[in-house]
Amino acid sequence: MFKKIPRTNLLFFGGALLVFLVIQIAISTHLLNDFWSTIIRIGGVMAIVSLGLNLIYGFNGQFSLGQWGFYAIGAYTAADITYRWTNLNEATGLSILLIGVLLVGGAIVYLRSLLGKIRGLDALSAFTMYFLATLVLGVLAVYLGKLVGPAVAGLLLALPSGISLQIVFVLAVIIGGILAAEVSFLFGLPVLTLGSDYFGIATLGFTIIVKVLLDNSDTMLGFAEMKGARGMIGIPKITTWFWVFLALFIVVLVMRNLLHSSYGRAIVSVREDEIAGKAMGVDVAEYKILAFVIGSFFAGLAGGLYAHINGFLHPSSFNFIRSFDPMIIIVLGGLGSMTGTLLASFTWALLLEGVLRLVLPQGFETWRFVVYPLLLILIMLVRPSGLLGTYELPFLRQVLPPLKAFSKSNSNSANPESGHPVPLQEATK
Amino acid sequence: MNATINQKPSLLETIIRKRWLGKGFLLAIAILAIYKLTISFLAGPTVFMQQVINGFQLGFVYALIALGYTMVYGIVRLINFAHGDVFMVGAFVSYYAIADFGLNTWPAKVMPGLPAWLSTAIGVISVVLLSMVSCAFLAFTIERIAYKPLRNAPRISALITAIGVSFFLEYFGALPIAFGPNFVTYQRPFEVVNWVISTSGIVALEPGVAPPDNTLIISNISLYIIIISLLLLFILNFFVRRTRVGKAMRATAYDKPTSRLMGINVDGIISVTFAIGAALAGAAGVLYATAFPQVYFAMGIIPGLKAFVAAVLGGIGSIPGALVGALIIGEAEVLSAAYISTPMRDAVAFSILVLVLLVRPTGIFGEPSREKA
């Protein structure tokens, strides 16, 4: 028997496929030149970053300005891996980071199950334990990675060069995302205990610290190929519209399914009222860190994609002033609205990078950043709750199962006839 | 049964209950910092003291900016990101006043009989006053146009608007028709005099002569900065503590609806708060440009951010907190630039902030939060 697919799902998947195909054909037939295709890809990347931030701030209510720092971590990590592969033909960087990321991730998951049983453990002590474990495992990963690096390189060289490059690229982007997620876990653990605005300032500090480290990446961190404040060049330009679209599509699906699950409702309950959530048995600290880590993972993923669009990275693109960009996008689109975020990020990229550059007459290019804040202030004054408010596409909108359907499947466990609404947690199980 | 009740908790339990791991982590960082400071001090006590003096000079400028942040945040819970750019405008106003109109020399022209030091002081004070008034007016306008319509909107809308205003001031300032996109050399409103402090007393240093080794040097820039900042701080403290408007300001910060019921013009008080904060930022702009004689359109970003960190560090909403936090940030910045590395100074300031917030979540002088922010 076929399960009936809801019409909204069909419309959404069909629409997504159509958008992908139209833009792909336009790019392939050079209807869209390089300029516009880059802008569209940047719009997609911004959409991923902003969706991550929307999960953290829009749905979970944690005012974070650190998204840009995680974006930078993802970008530089992925760029370093592919740079080493294409220019130096070595896979040691890939192996070290892959092993390190997996070891640390495993350790975090394992320690979390252990430490979860200890009652009354404060965040800072837990952080200290995770931090020490990360240090030890990091050293171990460097050692192991150097050992298996040549073998991995040999394995990849056996494949055709185009395929091996794509494999390295995909791995690099995913590793960048996981690394960003792990850093966000370590950083978020103690810092998420702070109040809302204080958390914002601490994460802003994180962005600035990352920027300072990137400015001195060649002298202080010892990565000569990142070239510090001069900017990293020679990264292969392999982020195509296909990869951007695929990542964006997966991120949207993951976020939609996450938000429609019981986890998602717990995450939203933290935003609505922490105390009421606690009273309902929601582990507030747990869900705060969950949303923060997933959001940062998206940021790292987007960073990896961004690094391979222009083939050039400069620390000034990760300036803390730019860290307001995703915040501006999600507020313009509407907090807690995925549709709004998607729309706003593409509009933002098209407007700021494309239209304003073309519309302004010769000699007025510098007016771009005078018009942009004016537009921003105007939109905020006219529509303080964002362009779309909390509107969602039907597919992304959370539809609670009707009471009737519930009574059919679970008629023995509850009494629907009494007319009492069913607890949300129960309804989807 | 008695034995089980009086049983001593196991070592693991003690470690967890007393938070020894976290405390140990913080302690390790503190010991590292103290060790670094001691080593630096022993390596060259006079150089170290010189850096401390420079740190005070910077810290007092930060304190003036931080007051604007702390007052505005205390009253409307808005991180006013445009504050740093108001500071920039203040610096530029004083630059034009000095370079184009020679405002600092008017007492010497009008009243030639005055002693030189008095006419210089009056000239400097009039430049500072001009900057303060223009910044206050600018902030008042910004508040009326951009923030007042959003008083009842979600807090984030006002924040985004503040970011928009900040961008606008910066990039409008960068236009050739405004301040221009280049660094401009600032002309100080007074002649720089350096004094050498050594065991044999305080001697004025002749211009062009290299200072002797192992001595401290104080310039009249530091004196101007510290005197003007302290003066403004005392005036502000008097204003907030002793006048009717100050009382209304504190009431509004505590509870807006109730103060409105008590007959306080809340909107007016908020405007006054913005104007006073901006006036202090304008004074800070003059002093900062005097200390580091260069003005340009983006000069307000980093000092503004540092001052905000100082305000949070000291406990937002608290005036002595802003001073203490700013002095800590100023010292940390100068010392880390001297002894760790110049680019790390921003990172150090923020690391201190994060660590202090972990120990005292509302800052050094902050009160525990009364409500969900």
Interface residues (C-beta under 8 A of the other chain):
Chain A: F63 I118 G120 L121 D122 A123 L124 S125 F127 T128 M129 F131 P190 V191 T193 L194 G195 S196 D197 Y198 G200 I201 A202 L204 G205 F206 I208 I209 V212 L213 D215 N216 M220 E274 I275 F320 I321 F324 M327 I328 V331 L332 L335 T366 W367 F369 V370 Y372 P373 L374 L376 I377 M380 L381 P384 S385
Chain B: I15 I16 R17 R19 W20 L21 G22 K23 G24 F25 L26 R77 I79 A146 P149 L150 A153 P154 I156 S157 I160 T161 I163 G164 V165 S166 F167 F168 E170 Y171 F172 A174 L175 P181 I301 L305 F308 V309 V312 S341 P343 M344 D346 A347 F350 S351 L353 V354 L357 L358 P361 T362 S369 K372 A373
